[in-house]
């Protein structure tokens, strides 16, 4: 029988219950084991449509200031499963280009618009073409929030980050013990974490038979987080468009993070 003192329960523990949490943890480790059995990709090929890549930007891109044609890079922030058997280690490089950069004038009719696209993926001295959309973008404040425990009353007893419960961009929680643990949304396990990253569960509806890398993001994260109100994100045919009502405020800064998804340009 599971019991727990109320004085040591955070809001998270109250919501899902200690016994439920334990069940989710063991289920997560089972899923996680499948992730860890894969091998690092030695021969890079085009990535399957639907694979997700959490990345960190290497250059600030601002509408109206950054010229169209400007090239930039982003690097993956964690291990990225690309099949049931293989993964890319952290640090794969995506190469991109600015397509449109319009400052706008602060009106609805002429907003600030930044359009970018990623064209290549480089890994271990190999390069392949790639097309992606962007599911979500996180600004600095949103990123910072993912690095701290959600409840000091639980995590104040350890300085070991491997055992912290943290909140993903978009609201889901990651409850780690020795770096491993479930990603929890609405009281259910929706993913898992390990020392190498955070992953969503395989999705039968999307035809994915392996977990997907999500980095600091929730499995349901969509749009812009930590940006000015009215800033929007759209993706179509490999083009990623950021729009803002304020002049020159469609911007992504160096060090900010994106959750990309491989798409078919055709």
Order of alpha helices (4+ residues) and beta strands (2+ residues): alpha-alpha-beta-beta-beta-beta-beta-beta-beta-beta-beta-beta-alpha-alpha-beta-beta-beta-beta-beta-beta-beta-beta-beta-beta-beta
